[in-house]
């Protein structure tokens, strides 16, 4: 998954380039789908598949728009609009590439495998990030000195 740090200037370029609209704003900061896989596990027809990069895609030919992915998405990213499921991150990396201040980063490059997704989900919730990131920024600044 990709995460946003408090260095974000709220330019929203990440949101603009996202091909799957996998973002929502929390306190004006862009947060994206965590790629936790709950949607894939709950889909009764197997229309949601994990990509080689670790993101998720929806096979529109198989999708029945039952809404279970929307109902069970832990962070309410999945949604149905215009007859399609939106909001699942495909892990294309475009959001990281366009960030002018490097406020977006790939969590999988920081967290060691095997990944404890329950802990990862807890740590990446908007509320937890608000608590953790200011402390992480403070620690990083202290380490620079």
Secondary structure, 3 states (H helix, E strand, C coil): CEEECCCCCCCCHHHHHCCCCCEEEECCEEEECCCCCHHHHHCCCCCEEECCCCCEEECCCCCCCCCHHHHHCCCCCCEEECCEEECCCCCCCHHHHHCCCCCEEEHHHCCCCCCCHHHHHHHCCHHHHHHHHHHHHHHHHHHHC
